[in-house]
Amino acid sequence: MKKKIAVECPCCQHHFEVEVNPAALLASGTTAAKNAALKENAKKPRTRARAFTPEQIEVVKARIQAGEKRTDIAKEYGVTLQTLRNYFG
């Protein structure tokens, strides 16, 4: 995703806008570039995608209560046993 940022020329103090990729700015190593990229990343929510949908939670709860092995359920849904423990105790 490209973003427009304001830049000032160090020799003539001329202001202009450039379109840049924030991730590329971080790799370039300049302080102003890093600050712009960090500012952009700070606006993004820092949440993790949920491992299960609400419908899957109901199905998995029923399967655990029926006595099915947690390892089999974890393999089927592509999650770890720890994730199952976090959701279902």
DAVEN-V467973 format. One record per residue. N is the residue number from 1. PHI is phi in whole degrees, 0 to 359 (999 if undefined). PSI is psi in whole degrees, 0 to 359 (999 if undefined). D_CENTER is the distance of its C-alpha to the mean C-alpha in Angstrom with 1 decimal. Layout:
n-><N,N>
phi-><PHI,PHI>
psi-><PSI,PSI>
d_center-><D_CENTER,D_CENTER>
This chain:
n-><1,2,3,4,5,6,7,8,9,10,11,12,13,14,15,16,17,18,19,20,21,22,23,24,25,26,27,28,29,30,31,32,33,34,35,36,37,38,39,40,41,42,43,44,45,46,47,48,49,50,51,52,53,54,55,56,57,58,59,60,61,62,63,64,65,66,67,68,69,70,71,72,73,74,75,76,77,78,79,80,81,82,83,84,85,86,87,88,89>
phi-><999,270,223,273,231,274,231,246,290,292,271,244,56,283,262,208,253,232,259,224,261,303,294,291,296,298,288,288,92,278,296,298,294,297,298,296,292,294,298,296,290,292,282,279,292,254,247,262,295,288,284,232,278,303,293,295,300,296,295,294,303,296,292,293,293,282,97,290,294,296,296,294,294,299,296,298,268,70,236,271,297,297,297,298,295,297,280,239,75>
psi-><125,150,141,131,152,135,143,131,128,334,321,2,27,133,136,164,141,152,122,164,118,324,323,327,320,322,337,333,357,145,313,320,318,317,318,317,319,323,317,316,333,337,342,141,143,62,152,147,144,143,329,145,163,325,319,325,316,318,314,320,314,320,322,317,333,352,11,147,135,327,321,319,316,317,319,319,356,36,170,165,326,323,317,319,321,322,318,8,999>
d_center-><14.6,17.7,18.5,22.1,22.9,26.4,28.1,31.4,33.8,35.0,38.6,39.4,36.8,36.3,33.1,31.2,27.8,25.9,23.0,20.5,17.1,15.1,13.8,17.5,18.6,17.0,18.7,22.0,22.6,24.2,23.7,23.6,21.1,18.8,19.3,18.5,15.2,14.3,15.5,13.4,10.1,11.6,11.9,8.4,7.7,6.1,6.4,6.1,7.9,11.5,13.6,16.6,17.8,20.6,23.2,22.1,22.3,25.9,26.8,25.4,27.2,30.4,30.2,29.7,32.6,34.7,34.4,32.3,30.8,27.3,26.8,27.8,25.4,22.5,23.4,23.9,20.4,18.7,17.6,19.1,22.0,20.2,17.8,21.0,22.6,19.8,20.3,24.0,25.5>
